[in-house]
Each structure stands twice: as C-alpha cells, then as structure tokens.
Amino acid sequence: MRYSQVMKRALLFWSVVFVVAGAACSTAALGIDTCRQIEESRCRAAEACPGIQLSIPRPAGNAVDSCVRYYHDACLHGLTTSVEPLPEQVEACVSAINSGDCAIVQHPELSPKCAWLIPSPQQDASAPALPDAAAPPP
C-alpha cells in the first residue's frame, strides 16, 4: 500500500472517531444551572440540619464545599422536568430552601414553591433516573 493511501485511511479513521466521540459527549440536559443553584442552597442549608449527614462518605476538606462540588458535576445531567422553570420559580424555590426547615432542605419538592421539581406522570415514563435537584445531598 502506498503512503498516500495509508494516510488517507488514517485520516478517514480519525475523522470518524472524532465525529462519534463528539456526538457521544454532547448533552441535551435541561436546567443544569438551575440544578446547581438549588443544590448549592441545599448543601449550605444542610449544615444546620442534624439529620442530614454531609460527612458520609468523608469529604475532602469542608463538607459543605464538597457537597457543592459533587452537585456541580451531578447537575450536568440536568433536571428530570421537560420544561425549564422560570427564573422567578427558581428564586422562590431557593428562597424556600434557605428559609425552610430541614424537611424542605432534604426534600425541596415538598414545598409548593419547588413543586415543579416533581416530573409529571408523562415525564416519569420516559425520563431516565438521573441525579437531579430533588435528590438528597450526599
């Protein structure tokens, strides 16, 4: 085989690899920033809740900061809702978490201001189970 043919085949191979890899790494996640806002407020509020263990598993450094770092990545999956909430809804939910009791910190979807975190029955059937803002802090 001639050198030019080898180079053409190699170029074709690597082009296909990069296209497939690029497609595999894309995300259609909805509400990544919203998830991060909610989870950060939950992590910070959880420190005052004796029933919520932020130290298990043992975090590296400050437990609250570790919780925030964890959800920074976990929220890359986005929310399990099919419609991103309005900024006012997110603000109201974060406010409910910040001013609510520990039950709201652990399960913000229990607050009427965060009820949009609960997917509709239609969404439950089609959405995969992914970490979202309704999951308890680690």
N, C-alpha and C positions, 0 to 999 in steps of 0.2 A: 504494500500500500504506500502510496506516495505521501510525503509530508503534508502537502496541502489538503489531502483527503482526511488525514488524521486530525488536522487542525479544525477542519470544517465539522467533523463528527464531534470533536471535543467541545467546540463552540455550541453546537446544537444541543448536546447533552447538558452542558452547564446552563444554557438558556432555559431548558425545560425544568431543571432543578430549581432555578431561581423563581420561575413563574409559579411552580407548585408550592414552593416554600412560602412565597409571598401571599398566596391565596390562603394557605393554612394558618398563617399568623394574623390574618385580618380578624376584626371583631365587629359584630353588629350589636354590641352591648348597648343597652339603653339606660341612661341615668347614672353613669359612672361617678360624676361629680356630686350628684345628689346623694348617692350611696355613701360617698366619702364624708360628706357633711354630716349626715345622720350618724354614721358610725363613730366619727370623731367626737360628736357630742355625747354619744352613749359611753364611749371609753372614758371620757373625762368625768361624766356624771357617775359612772360605776364605782369610782374610787370611794365615794361616800356611802356606798351600799354594801353592808357587811355580807349579804347573801350572794354577791357576785364576786367570784374569785378571778382576779386578773393575774394572779401569781402562779396559776396552774395551766399549762406547764410553765416552769420557771422561765421568765423572760430574761433576756439580756438587757441589763440596765433598768431603767424606770418602767414599771409595769404599765402605766398609762401610755407612755410613749411607744412601748412595744405593741400594745393593743392598736394604737393609731397606725403604726407601720404595717401590722398584719392586715388591717382592713383597707389600707391604701392599695395593697395588691389584690385582696379578695374582692374588692369592688370592681375590679376590671371585668368581672362577669356581668356587672350592672344589676339592675333591679329585675324582678320577675314580672313586673307590670308591663303591659303592652303600650302604655301611653306615659310619657314622661310628665311628672307633676309640674304644675306652675311654680315659679319661684316663691309666690306667696304661700302656697301649700307647704313647700319645703321649710320656709321660715317658721310657719306655725307649728310644724312637727318638731323642728329643732327646739323651738321655744317650749313646747310641751315636755320634751325630754329633759331640758335644762331645769324646768321648774316643777316637774312631776316627781312622784315618789319612785321608789326603787322598782316597783312593778312595771311602771311605764319605761324605765330605763332598760329593763330586761326584755320587755315585750312592748315596744312602742306602738305596734299595730292595735293595741287595746285602747289607745287614746283616740277619740273621734278626730282629732287633728291629724292623726297619722293613719287613719283607716285606709287610705289609698295604697298603703304598703301591702294590703291583702289582695292577691290577684283574684280576679273574677273567676267563677267556675269554668268558663270557657278557657281562660288562660291556664288554669291548673292542668287541664287535659293535654295541652300542647307544650307547655314550658318545661324544660328540664329542671331538676332540683339543683340549684346553684346557690352559693352563698349570696345573701342579699342583706339589705338593711334590717330585715326582721329577725335575723339570726342573733342569738345571744353572743356577747363578747367572749373571747376565749378565756 
